[in-house]
């Protein structure tokens, strides 16, 4: 049975997570949620993953949560709680990983799909990519971290334009607001993402991985606690062979 999500880790340490329900706008249903959970758990256990590549099949990145499943659920509240809860557990685990996440986004990223985009550290889009919260369209409030990660990424005022007014923004606006980091032509999206992944693979894996982990963790704790983590992390990395070799090269 397909999960609607493809996952693989190659011999370079690149983990590819690909939404694959193009016939359903890559909507997030329980199968996709379970597939995402399994992927993140595998990455956690593997220990050798250096970059995570997030993408989607078809014309759209993701239309968000499975609206058909919501509409037909016998207990709609329970359905939404279970679906959101499953995706949230995966996003929490993903957020803690010392592994950079690169997202390739085509078409529309809406609702929970926007949440997945916000889980990435570098986002590449096409000129026709758009982003919309969409929750209020069907009478729902945000999930998948959108209400916290969107304000952090683009600022509270802009986030409220998207959340309260349900304003859809295009790729150029998303680039200006910091939601997107690069825009390439649609036919170049895959190769541009591959190039970025290759660039990150050339960098010290632990250094860039823990940089993203620390930056993402910084919002949820006190300054003192965060500095303790910074000190412990830099000491641990500094004692390692990779840093030793780089320091020797730099000073030699």
N, C-alpha and C positions, 0 to 999 in steps of 0.2 A: 504493500500500500504506500503510495506516495505521501510525503508530508507537506508537499507544496514548498519545500525548501531544500536546496542542494547544499551539501557541505563536503569539503575536502581539505586536506592539508598536504602541500607538496613537499618535495625534498629540500626546498629552500627555507622552509619554515613559514610559508604563506598559507594562512587559513582563509579559504573562500567561503563566504556565506551568501547564498543567492536565493532570493525569493523567486519561486517558480510556480505561480498560479496566474499566468497572464490572462487566461480566460475569465478570471474573477478579479481583475485589476490588482492582483497580488494582495488580496485582502488577508488580514491576519485572523485566521481561525485557530481552533485548538490544535489541529495538526501542525500548522506553522509554528505555533507557540511551543509545542512539544519538540519540534525539530530545532528551534532556536535554543531551547534549554539543553538539548543533547549536544549541540554544537559548542556552546559556551562551556559546558562541563568537560567536554573532550579537550578543548583548548586549555582549560585550567589544569587538567591532569597531564597533558602532554609535556608542558614545560619548555618545549623547543620552538613554539610559535613566535615569530618575530614581527609579523604584520598581519592584520586582519583586513580582508578586502570584502566590502559589503556592496552588493549589487542586486539587480532585479531583472527578470526576463520580460520581454515584451515591450509594449508601448509606454506603460506607466510604471513608475517605481512602486507605489502602493497607494491604494485608495483608503487605507486605514483598516479599522476593524471590520469584521464580517457582518455587514448590515443584514444580509439574508438570515444568517444565524440568529441575530438579535431579534428580528421580526418574527421568526418562527419558533423561538424558544418557549417552552412551556412555562419556565420560570425565568423571566428575562433578567431579573436582578441577580439571580444566582449565576446565570450564564455570563453576564458581564463581569461579575466578581471573579469567577474562575478564569476567564480569558485574560482580564487585566492582571490578575494576580500572577498568572504563569509568565506572561511577558515581563512583568515588573521584576520578578525574581531573576530572570535572565539579564535584564538591563542593569540591575544592581551588581550582579557578578561581573558583567562586562565592564562596568565603570571602574571596578577595583583592579582590573588586570593591568600589569605593566607592559601593555602591548598597544601600539598605535593602531587606530582604526581609520581606514580610508573608504569613503563611500562614493560610488558612481551613481548619479541620479539623473534619470531621464523622465520626461513626462511630468506627471503630477505626484507630489508627495503630500498626502493629506492625513489628518488625524494621527493615528498610531504610526503611519508611515513617516510622518514628520518627526515623531518621537525617535524612530530608528535613525533618521538622518542626524538628529541632535546628539545621538550616542557616538557619532563619528568625530574624529579629530580634524580630518581634512576632507572637504566635500568638493567634488568636481561635478559640474552640471553642464547642460547644453543650453543654447539660447532659448529654447522653447520650454525648459523646465519651469515649473511653478510650484509654489508652496502655499498650503491653506490649512487652517486648523480644522474647519468643517464640523466640529462637534455640535455647535448650536443648531446647525441645519437639521439635525435629527434629535434635538432636545437633550443632548448629553453634555457633560462637563469633561475637561481634558483628562487623559490618562497617558501612560507610557512616558512619563516625565516631562510632557510638553509644558505644563504650567510652571515648572521650575527651570528647565533647561532653556526654554525659549527666552524668558527674560534675562537669564544669565548671558545668553549669546548675543541678543540684539538689543537689549535694554527693555525696561519695563514699559515705557510708552509705546514703543513699536510692537512689543508683544501684545499689549492690550488692543492695539488696532487689529491684530490678527485674531485674538481670542474673543473680543467683545463685538467688534464690527464684522468679524469673519472675513476680513480683507485678504484676498489672494494676492500674493506678490510674485512678480516674475523673476527670472534669473538675474537680470541686471540689478534689480532692487535688492535681491538676496545677497549679491556680491557686495553692494554698497553697505549693507547692514551687517555684514560679517557672517551670515549664515552659510554662504558659499565662498569658497576660496579660489576657484578658477572656473572659467567657462570655456568650453571647447565645442567645436561642431559635433553634431550627433555621431557622425561616422568616425570621429576621433576619440570618442569617450572611452572606449575600451583600451585603446593604445595609450592614451594619456594617463589613465589609471594605472596601467601596467608600468609605465615609465616612473610614475611617482612611487609605486611599490618598490621598484628596482632601486630607486634613489634611497629610500628608507632602509633597504637591506644593506646598503653600503655603510650606513651609520652604526655606531656602537649600540647594539640592541638594548642592553640594560639601561643605558643612559637615556635614550629617547623614550623607552618604555616607562621608566619611572618618572620622567619629566611629565608625561601625560597623566600618569596616575596621581602624582602630587598636585598638579594643576586642578584636576577634577575633584580631588579630595578637599581642596582648600576652602570650599564654600561651606562645608558641613561641620567645622570644628573651630575651636579657639585658635588664636594666633600662636599661643604658647605650645599647644598640642601639635600644631602643624610644624612648627620649628623643630620640635623633638623628632618628628618623622623625617624632616629634611636632614637633620644631623645624623640620625641612624642610617638613613639611606645612603648619604654621600660617603659615610665611613665604610659601609658594607661594600659599596661599589669600588671605593678607593683601595680596598684591600684585595680586590680581585685581579686576576691575571690580565684581563683585557685592559683595564685602566693602567696597570703597571706597564704594559707594552706601549700603550699610547703615550704615557708620560715619558718613557725612555726615548721614544721617537721624537717627541717634542723638545726635550732638553738635550738630545744628543746632537 
